[in-house]
Amino acid sequence: MTRVENVRVSRSRRRLVGRAAAFGAVAGLVGVGLIPRPAAAAGRPLLAPGDIGYQTRPKGAQRCDLCVNWRPPAACKLVAGPISPTGWCGLFAPKA
């Protein structure tokens, strides 16, 4: 290998290693959630009912079937498990 070829190979290796390091850093930030992924909302895991204060009875006039996250007949967009239409949790958001 001539000296010129050796310099070209050395530069391309440096570029490759630098890009790999940058890619790894960005992938690490995405992995820990510092940079949001575009599809994160669609594939978000559901929360445990106990973690958000879910109860099977309403809280005043607030109840699951009046929430924007309600999915008939017995589900929620944000909370895992069967959800009572007359239940309530801390994520309640009234339908418009």
All heavy atoms as an XYZ file, in Angstrom:
700
protein
N       0.843     -1.165      0.000
C       0.000      0.000      0.000
C       0.894      1.235      0.000
O       1.807      1.338      0.788
C      -0.885     -0.050      1.250
C      -2.037      0.876      1.220
S      -3.056      0.770      2.701
C      -4.200     -0.482      2.257
N       0.571      2.163     -0.875
C       1.379      3.386     -0.929
C       0.957      4.323      0.197
O      -0.068      4.135      0.846
C       1.184      4.113     -2.285
O      -0.146      4.579     -2.349
C       1.489      3.202     -3.452
N       1.776      5.339      0.379
C       1.507      6.301      1.462
C       0.181      7.023      1.233
O      -0.593      7.239      2.171
C       2.665      7.300      1.540
C       2.561      8.238      2.720
C       3.813      9.101      2.832
N       3.931      9.795      4.076
C       3.186     10.805      4.463
N       2.214     11.230      3.708
N       3.395     11.394      5.617
N      -0.138      7.405     -0.002
C      -1.386      8.102     -0.319
C      -2.585      7.197     -0.029
O      -3.573      7.630      0.564
C      -1.397      8.562     -1.798
C      -2.748      9.122     -2.189
C      -0.297      9.583     -2.048
N      -2.509      5.953     -0.423
C      -3.599      5.016     -0.151
C      -3.760      4.806      1.351
O      -4.875      4.710      1.861
C      -3.330      3.669     -0.828
C      -3.457      3.716     -2.332
C      -3.004      2.419     -2.983
O      -2.201      1.696     -2.371
O      -3.467      2.147     -4.088
N      -2.650      4.733      2.061
C      -2.678      4.539      3.502
C      -3.367      5.721      4.197
O      -4.145      5.545      5.134
C      -1.261      4.343      4.041
C      -1.248      3.805      5.445
O      -2.239      3.272      5.914
N      -0.118      3.945      6.112
N      -3.104      6.954      3.731
C      -3.736      8.150      4.305
C      -5.237      8.126      4.037
O      -6.037      8.436      4.918
C      -3.091      9.438      3.736
C      -3.901     10.663      4.099
C      -1.655      9.562      4.224
N      -5.659      7.736      2.833
C      -7.085      7.661      2.500
C      -7.795      6.637      3.376
O      -8.886      6.885      3.874
C      -7.282      7.298      1.028
C      -6.993      8.412      0.095
C      -7.343      8.045     -1.316
N      -6.787      9.026     -2.220
C      -6.373      8.768     -3.428
N      -6.443      7.540     -3.912
N      -5.881      9.719     -4.187
N      -7.183      5.485      3.557
C      -7.777      4.448      4.391
C      -7.880      4.937      5.826
O      -8.898      4.747      6.498
C      -6.960      3.136      4.317
C      -7.416      2.145      5.370
C      -7.067      2.536      2.930
N      -6.844      5.607      6.304
C      -6.841      6.116      7.666
C      -7.958      7.144      7.867
O      -8.662      7.129      8.874
C      -5.481      6.736      7.985
O      -5.467      7.274      9.270
N      -8.157      8.034      6.893
C      -9.213      9.046      6.991
C     -10.591      8.396      6.966
O     -11.478      8.782      7.722
C      -9.101     10.048      5.843
C      -8.004     11.031      6.020
C      -8.009     12.051      4.918
N      -6.820     12.878      4.980
C      -6.352     13.577      3.978
N      -6.976     13.563      2.810
N      -5.275     14.300      4.121
N     -10.770      7.422      6.081
C     -12.083      6.789      6.006
C     -12.375      5.994      7.276
O     -13.514      5.928      7.720
C     -12.205      5.895      4.771
O     -11.301      4.821      4.840
N     -11.366      5.400      7.894
C     -11.570      4.705      9.168
C     -11.960      5.686     10.257
O     -12.846      5.420     11.058
C     -10.294      3.962      9.586
C     -10.117      2.659      8.898
C      -8.973      1.887      9.526
N      -8.551      0.843      8.616
C      -7.308      0.499      8.372
N      -6.321      1.111      8.989
N      -7.035     -0.465      7.547
N     -11.276      6.819     10.301
C     -11.611      7.837     11.306
C     -13.052      8.321     11.131
O     -13.778      8.505     12.093
C     -10.658      9.030     11.198
C      -9.313      8.758     11.770
C      -8.460     10.009     11.768
N      -7.071      9.640     11.906
C      -6.076     10.173     11.240
N      -6.303     11.147     10.385
N      -4.845      9.769     11.426
N     -13.413      8.550      9.885
C     -14.768      9.001      9.592
C     -15.783      7.941     10.028
O     -16.793      8.246     10.658
C     -14.912      9.285      8.100
C     -16.212      9.993      7.763
C     -16.288     10.387      6.294
N     -15.112     11.145      5.904
C     -14.485     11.012      4.728
N     -14.936     10.160      3.833
N     -13.429     11.726      4.438
N     -15.495      6.689      9.722
C     -16.390      5.589     10.093
C     -16.510      5.480     11.609
O     -17.613      5.385     12.153
C     -15.878      4.261      9.518
C     -16.662      3.014      9.927
C     -18.060      3.072      9.334
C     -15.938      1.771      9.493
N     -15.394      5.536     12.312
C     -15.413      5.438     13.771
C     -16.141      6.638     14.376
O     -16.943      6.496     15.298
C     -13.970      5.308     14.331
C     -13.962      5.459     15.837
C     -13.362      3.986     13.919
N     -15.901      7.820     13.837
C     -16.583      9.024     14.332
C     -18.086      8.955     14.122
O     -18.865      9.282     15.016
N     -18.500      8.501     12.958
C     -19.936      8.390     12.684
C     -20.575      7.303     13.546
O     -21.693      7.461     14.018
C     -20.175      8.109     11.208
C     -19.899      9.317     10.346
C     -20.155      9.061      8.897
N     -19.873     10.254      8.122
C     -19.812     10.289      6.819
N     -20.019      9.191      6.116
N     -19.550     11.414      6.188
N     -19.866      6.210     13.738
C     -20.396      5.136     14.589
C     -20.562      5.629     16.022
O     -21.566      5.328     16.683
C     -19.471      3.921     14.545
N     -19.617      6.404     16.512
C     -19.714      6.943     17.869
C     -20.889      7.914     17.974
O     -21.635      7.897     18.958
C     -18.415      7.635     18.256
N     -21.056      8.766     16.979
C     -22.174      9.717     16.990
C     -23.507      8.981     16.926
O     -24.447      9.317     17.659
C     -22.056     10.685     15.818
N     -23.581      7.970     16.085
C     -24.809      7.179     15.991
C     -25.113      6.501     17.322
O     -26.247      6.488     17.785
C     -24.687      6.131     14.884
C     -25.878      5.234     14.783
C     -27.041      5.680     14.193
C     -25.849      3.951     15.314
C     -28.154      4.863     14.115
C     -26.948      3.124     15.236
C     -28.108      3.580     14.631
N     -24.092      5.949     17.954
C     -24.267      5.296     19.250
C     -24.755      6.262     20.314
O     -25.604      5.935     21.138
N     -24.226      7.475     20.290
C     -24.644      8.482     21.273
C     -26.108      8.861     21.068
O     -26.881      8.953     22.034
C     -23.756      9.716     21.169
N     -26.508      9.078     19.829
C     -27.904      9.434     19.543
C     -28.824      8.265     19.900
O     -29.869      8.463     20.515
C     -28.081      9.843     18.059
C     -29.545      9.954     17.697
C     -27.368     11.159     17.799
N     -28.421      7.049     19.552
C     -29.237      5.880     19.886
C     -29.380      5.744     21.399
O     -30.444      5.390     21.907
C     -28.623      4.621     19.291
N     -28.336      6.038     22.130
C     -28.404      5.981     23.588
C     -29.356      7.010     24.156
O     -30.109      6.743     25.089
N     -29.370      8.219     23.596
C     -30.284      9.260     24.064
C     -31.736      8.906     23.765
O     -32.623      9.159     24.569
C     -29.927     10.609     23.434
C     -28.607     11.222     23.906
C     -28.309     12.485     23.107
C     -28.650     11.520     25.385
N     -31.964      8.304     22.600
C     -33.318      7.871     22.265
C     -33.731      6.757     23.222
O     -34.850      6.730     23.713
C     -33.409      7.399     20.799
C     -34.716      6.686     20.538
C     -33.264      8.585     19.857
N     -32.811      5.853     23.515
C     -33.110      4.726     24.399
C     -33.485      5.152     25.800
O     -34.340      4.535     26.434
N     -32.880      6.195     26.328
C     -33.226      6.656     27.674
C     -34.342      7.687     27.659
O     -34.750      8.174     28.702
C     -31.994      7.218     28.433
C     -30.951      6.161     28.641
C     -31.403      8.425     27.741
N     -34.844      8.035     26.481
C     -35.998      8.912     26.386
C     -35.705     10.392     26.348
O     -36.615     11.197     26.461
N     -34.448     10.792     26.209
C     -34.147     12.224     26.140
C     -34.523     12.817     24.803
O     -34.824     13.994     24.697
C     -32.670     12.468     26.428
C     -32.215     12.083     27.839
C     -30.723     12.319     27.990
C     -32.972     12.859     28.888
N     -34.497     11.999     23.755
C     -34.974     12.422     22.439
C     -36.191     11.560     22.142
O     -36.086     10.346     22.044
C     -33.903     12.227     21.346
C     -32.677     13.079     21.650
C     -34.471     12.573     19.973
C     -31.534     12.876     20.683
N     -37.380     12.147     22.022
C     -38.581     11.339     21.808
C     -38.586     10.673     20.443
O     -38.100     11.230     19.460
C     -39.719     12.347     21.925
C     -39.092     13.660     21.669
C     -37.662     13.559     22.092
N     -39.125      9.472     20.404
C     -39.298      8.767     19.140
C     -40.623      9.194     18.543
O     -41.600      9.373     19.267
C     -39.297      7.259     19.377
C     -37.936      6.757     19.786
C     -38.042      5.331     20.163
N     -38.656      5.312     21.499
C     -38.573      4.314     22.334
N     -37.955      3.230     21.995
N     -39.144      4.376     23.511
N     -40.708      9.332     17.224
C     -41.951      9.782     16.603
C     -43.124      8.849     16.881
O     -44.238      9.286     17.053
C     -41.628      9.809     15.110
C     -40.160      9.821     15.020
C     -39.635      9.209     16.271
N     -42.898      7.560     16.921
C     -43.985      6.603     17.110
C     -44.168      6.211     18.569
O     -44.840      5.252     18.871
C     -43.731      5.370     16.260
N     -43.579      6.951     19.491
C     -43.644      6.578     20.906
C     -45.066      6.578     21.435
O     -45.426      5.732     22.226
C     -42.783      7.509     21.736
N     -45.881      7.537     21.011
C     -47.241      7.611     21.531
C     -48.074      6.418     21.100
O     -48.902      5.939     21.857
C     -47.903      8.900     21.068
N     -47.889      5.947     19.879
C     -48.684      4.843     19.379
C     -48.341      3.535     20.064
O     -49.203      2.712     20.283
C     -48.503      4.707     17.868
N     -47.085      3.333     20.418
C     -46.679      2.070     20.994
C     -46.407      2.134     22.478
O     -45.754      1.272     23.032
N     -46.918      3.121     23.134
C     -46.651      3.333     24.552
C     -47.301      2.216     25.367
O     -48.450      1.857     25.157
C     -47.195      4.703     24.926
C     -47.437      4.934     26.369
C     -47.928      6.315     26.700
N     -49.033      6.752     25.895
C     -49.235      8.006     25.543
N     -48.405      8.939     25.895
N     -50.263      8.339     24.826
N     -46.576      1.682     26.360
C     -47.180      0.651     27.209
C     -48.260      1.250     28.109
O     -48.188      2.411     28.491
C     -46.009      0.141     28.042
C     -44.977      1.206     27.990
C     -45.199      1.961     26.701
N     -49.246      0.432     28.425
C     -50.337      0.895     29.282
C     -49.882      0.933     30.737
O     -49.032      0.160     31.160
C     -51.536     -0.036     29.132
C     -52.156     -0.080     27.741
C     -53.280     -1.108     27.697
C     -52.681      1.287     27.334
N     -50.465      1.835     31.487
C     -50.120      2.006     32.898
C     -50.906      1.023     33.761
O     -52.033      0.641     33.436
C     -50.442      3.427     33.328
C     -49.708      4.529     32.561
C     -50.303      5.878     32.878
C     -48.235      4.497     32.916
N     -50.331      0.649     34.872
C     -51.017     -0.222     35.831
C     -52.080      0.591     36.562
O     -51.833      1.740     36.944
C     -50.018     -0.796     36.816
N     -53.267      0.027     36.768
C     -54.335      0.769     37.444
C     -53.926      1.326     38.804
O     -54.285      2.452     39.152
C     -55.454     -0.265     37.589
C     -55.208     -1.225     36.480
C     -53.716     -1.289     36.321
N     -53.157      0.567     39.575
C     -52.743      1.031     40.897
C     -51.799      2.213     40.860
O     -51.729      2.999     41.806
N     -51.064      2.358     39.772
C     -50.092      3.438     39.666
C     -50.735      4.814     39.470
O     -50.109      5.836     39.732
C     -49.123      3.184     38.514
C     -48.202      2.008     38.772
O     -48.128      1.549     39.935
O     -47.556      1.543     37.811
N     -51.966      4.843     38.993
C     -52.595      6.131     38.708
C     -53.858      6.363     39.538
O     -54.636      7.262     39.260
C     -52.877      6.286     37.187
C     -53.492      5.023     36.572
C     -51.641      6.601     36.428
C     -54.929      5.075     36.574
N     -54.055      5.533     40.554
C     -55.171      5.731     41.470
C     -56.513      5.289     40.924
O     -57.547      5.847     41.313
N     -56.528      4.284     40.052
C     -57.797      3.807     39.492
C     -58.680      3.230     40.596
O     -58.223      2.537     41.486
C     -57.540      2.746     38.418
C     -58.807      2.080     37.938
C     -59.672      2.744     37.085
C     -59.137      0.800     38.363
C     -60.845      2.145     36.655
C     -60.299      0.192     37.935
C     -61.153      0.862     37.081
O     -62.314      0.277     36.661
N     -59.967      3.544     40.506
C     -60.968      2.964     41.410
C     -62.197      2.617     40.591
O     -62.439      3.208     39.542
C     -61.314      3.947     42.538
C     -61.848      5.275     42.046
C     -61.928      6.319     43.145
O     -61.102      6.355     44.039
N     -62.950      7.175     43.063
N     -62.967      1.648     41.038
C     -64.129      1.179     40.276
C     -65.373      2.033     40.480
O     -66.405      1.764     39.898
C     -64.452     -0.284     40.637
O     -64.660     -0.370     42.042
C     -63.323     -1.206     40.198
N     -65.295      3.061     41.293
C     -66.431      3.956     41.515
C     -66.074      5.359     41.013
O     -64.906      5.725     40.979
C     -66.816      3.973     42.982
C     -65.740      4.435     43.889
C     -66.069      4.201     45.369
N     -65.040      4.765     46.210
C     -63.844      4.225     46.411
N     -63.515      3.101     45.822
N     -62.967      4.799     47.188
N     -67.057      6.151     40.629
C     -66.779      7.500     40.121
C     -66.282      8.433     41.211
O     -66.407      8.159     42.403
C     -68.125      7.959     39.572
C     -69.145      7.152     40.288
C     -68.488      5.848     40.645
N     -65.723      9.531     40.789
C     -65.316     10.591     41.716
C     -66.185     11.793     41.376
O     -65.888     12.566     40.469
C     -63.836     10.918     41.553
C     -63.345     11.953     42.547
C     -61.853     12.142     42.455
C     -61.381     13.108     43.518
N     -59.939     13.309     43.452
N     -67.271     11.924     42.111
C     -68.240     12.978     41.798
C     -68.872     12.711     40.440
O     -69.351     11.612     40.170
N     -68.844     13.694     39.572
C     -69.404     13.549     38.232
C     -68.382     12.975     37.239
O     -68.707     12.749     36.082
C     -69.900     14.895     37.737
N     -67.163     12.738     37.696
C     -66.121     12.210     36.822
C     -66.171     10.688     36.823
O     -66.109     10.057     37.866
C     -64.738     12.676     37.284
C     -64.553     14.161     37.233
C     -63.186     14.582     37.734
O     -62.408     13.791     38.244
N     -62.889     15.863     37.602
N     -66.292     10.108     35.637
C     -66.306      8.651     35.489
C     -65.701      8.277     34.149
O     -65.692      9.084     33.218
C     -67.708      8.084     35.662
C     -68.797      8.883     35.009
C     -70.176      8.409     35.320
N     -70.521      7.319     34.410
C     -71.560      6.543     34.570
N     -72.361      6.720     35.585
N     -71.819      5.595     33.711
N     -65.189      7.066     34.062
C     -64.428      6.634     32.887
C     -65.171      6.800     31.562
O     -64.580      7.223     30.573
C     -63.983      5.176     33.058
S     -62.750      4.968     34.362
N     -66.459      6.459     31.533
C     -67.170      6.547     30.257
C     -67.401      7.991     29.797
O     -67.851      8.225     28.682
C     -68.471      5.751     30.280
C     -69.460      6.241     31.316
O     -69.111      7.104     32.151
O     -70.601      5.747     31.295
N     -67.048      8.965     30.607
C     -67.134     10.376     30.224
C     -65.751     10.965     29.924
O     -65.616     12.169     29.728
C     -67.806     11.179     31.337
C     -69.225     10.739     31.717
C     -69.735     11.541     32.902
C     -70.150     10.848     30.527
N     -64.727     10.106     29.883
C     -63.336     10.521     29.659
C     -62.937     10.348     28.194
O     -63.419      9.423     27.516
C     -62.420      9.674     30.559
S     -60.658     10.027     30.372
N     -62.050     11.194     27.702
C     -61.578     11.106     26.314
C     -60.776      9.836     26.053
O     -60.640      9.410     24.913
C     -60.726     12.337     25.915
C     -61.552     13.597     25.942
C     -59.500     12.462     26.776
N     -60.268      9.210     27.092
C     -59.458      8.005     26.927
C     -60.274      6.715     26.992
O     -59.727      5.628     26.840
C     -58.353      7.975     27.996
C     -57.426      9.143     27.850
O     -56.914      9.419     26.775
N     -57.222      9.884     28.935
N     -61.555      6.811     27.201
C     -62.436      5.645     27.322
C     -62.578      4.922     25.988
O     -62.741      5.537     24.947
C     -63.805      6.095     27.823
C     -64.838      5.013     27.833
C     -65.931      4.923     27.030
C     -64.879      3.871     28.679
N     -66.643      3.804     27.329
C     -66.019      3.130     28.343
C     -64.052      3.402     29.699
C     -66.367      1.947     28.986
C     -64.392      2.226     30.350
C     -65.538      1.511     29.989
N     -62.516      3.575     26.057
C     -62.733      2.713     24.893
C     -63.799      1.685     25.266
O     -63.527      0.773     26.033
C     -61.452      1.992     24.497
C     -60.450      2.875     23.831
C     -59.347      2.028     23.288
N     -58.456      2.844     22.493
C     -57.282      2.464     22.104
N     -56.819      1.283     22.449
N     -56.530      3.250     21.369
N     -65.007      1.833     24.750
C     -66.064      0.877     25.066
C     -65.691     -0.533     24.585
O     -64.961     -0.651     23.613
C     -67.272      1.392     24.299
C     -66.920      2.767     23.850
C     -65.444      2.894     23.879
N     -66.137     -1.572     25.213
C     -67.062     -1.565     26.328
C     -66.379     -1.468     27.691
O     -67.029     -1.085     28.659
C     -67.782     -2.898     26.184
C     -66.756     -3.814     25.612
C     -65.926     -2.931     24.700
N     -65.091     -1.811     27.812
C     -64.469     -1.810     29.141
C     -62.960     -1.635     29.061
O     -62.198     -2.413     29.624
C     -64.809     -3.089     29.880
N     -62.498     -0.598     28.363
C     -61.057     -0.398     28.200
C     -60.713      1.090     28.224
O     -61.586      1.949     28.154
C     -60.581     -1.022     26.902
N     -59.410      1.347     28.314
C     -58.895      2.714     28.344
C     -57.678      2.785     27.430
O     -56.946      1.798     27.290
C     -58.511      3.080     29.781
S     -57.781      4.727     29.943
N     -57.450      3.930     26.827
C     -56.279      4.130     25.973
C     -54.985      4.154     26.774
O     -53.918      3.895     26.239
C     -56.396      5.445     25.207
C     -57.507      5.500     24.209
C     -57.559      6.878     23.562
C     -58.753      7.026     22.658
N     -58.845      8.385     22.109
N     -55.060      4.472     28.067
C     -53.857      4.663     28.874
C     -53.652      3.642     29.982
O     -52.542      3.452     30.450
C     -53.880      6.067     29.496
C     -54.037      7.231     28.520
C     -54.175      8.533     29.283
C     -52.872      7.278     27.566
N     -54.739      2.994     30.436
C     -54.677      2.108     31.601
C     -54.915      0.661     31.177
O     -55.832      0.377     30.400
C     -55.714      2.534     32.664
C     -55.610      1.670     33.907
C     -55.519      3.995     33.021
N     -54.123     -0.247     31.713
C     -54.230     -1.670     31.373
C     -55.374     -2.330     32.129
O     -55.776     -1.865     33.202
C     -52.919     -2.369     31.715
N     -55.862     -3.413     31.567
C     -56.856     -4.237     32.239
C     -58.275     -3.819     31.951
O     -58.521     -2.817     31.289
N     -59.222     -4.597     32.472
C     -60.627     -4.214     32.307
C     -60.931     -2.969     33.140
O     -60.507     -2.855     34.286
C     -61.399     -5.432     32.808
C     -60.448     -6.181     33.671
C     -59.067     -5.858     33.179
N     -61.649     -2.051     32.534
C     -61.961     -0.773     33.176
C     -63.474     -0.630     33.278
O     -64.189     -0.801     32.289
C     -61.373      0.406     32.362
C     -59.874      0.249     32.177
C     -61.730      1.740     32.984
C     -59.070      0.296     33.456
N     -63.949     -0.293     34.456
C     -65.380     -0.100     34.669
C     -65.817      1.237     34.068
O     -65.137      2.249     34.252
C     -65.673     -0.108     36.172
O     -67.002      0.304     36.407
N     -66.940      1.270     33.377
C     -67.425      2.540     32.835
C     -67.727      3.561     33.929
O     -67.673      4.763     33.702
C     -68.700      2.181     32.079
C     -68.888      0.722     32.209
C     -67.785      0.149     33.008
N     -68.025      3.075     35.131
C     -68.303      3.981     36.244
C     -67.075      4.187     37.128
O     -67.176      4.767     38.204
C     -69.472      3.453     37.101
O     -69.122      2.158     37.596
C     -70.749      3.398     36.305
N     -65.906      3.744     36.666
C     -64.676      3.918     37.423
C     -64.105      5.317     37.264
O     -64.692      6.184     36.600
N     -62.942      5.540     37.867
C     -62.263      6.833     37.791
C     -60.783      6.623     38.046
O     -60.380      5.710     38.761
C     -62.817      7.786     38.849
C     -62.109      9.114     38.877
C     -62.405     10.213     38.131
C     -60.975      9.470     39.667
N     -61.533     11.228     38.405
C     -60.637     10.793     39.358
C     -60.197      8.789     40.603
C     -59.567     11.465     39.937
C     -59.127      9.456     41.184
C     -58.827     10.783     40.860
N     -59.932      7.493     37.468
C     -58.495      7.490     37.789
C     -57.954      8.911     37.695
O     -58.651      9.823     37.232
C     -57.718      6.546     36.856
S     -57.342      7.229     35.252
N     -56.726      9.076     38.095
C     -56.084     10.386     38.103
C     -55.808     10.955     36.722
O     -55.417     12.112     36.592
N     -56.012     10.169     35.683
C     -55.784     10.648     34.315
C     -57.080     11.135     33.655
O     -57.096     11.401     32.458
C     -55.171      9.531     33.464
C     -53.835      8.987     33.974
C     -53.383      7.820     33.113
C     -52.783     10.074     33.984
N     -58.148     11.239     34.419
C     -59.432     11.642     33.863
C     -59.325     12.961     33.110
O     -58.777     13.948     33.607
C     -60.491     11.773     34.964
C     -61.825     12.244     34.441
C     -62.705     11.355     33.874
C     -62.171     13.578     34.498
C     -63.939     11.790     33.383
C     -63.385     14.030     34.012
C     -64.274     13.127     33.444
N     -59.849     12.971     31.884
C     -59.930     14.175     31.048
C     -61.303     14.182     30.397
O     -61.604     13.282     29.614
C     -58.830     14.172     29.993
N     -62.159     15.134     30.722
C     -63.532     15.123     30.199
C     -63.580     15.253     28.688
O     -62.760     15.934     28.074
C     -64.183     16.330     30.878
C     -63.055     17.207     31.272
C     -61.878     16.319     31.511
N     -64.556     14.571     28.110
C     -64.799     14.706     26.663
C     -65.304     16.109     26.394
O     -66.003     16.701     27.205
C     -65.847     13.694     26.204
C     -65.385     12.262     26.257
C     -66.500     11.327     25.792
C     -66.048      9.882     25.912
N     -67.121      8.956     25.549
N     -64.941     16.627     25.237
C     -65.361     17.988     24.879
C     -66.818     18.039     24.484
O     -67.444     17.150     24.128
C     -64.507     18.513     23.734
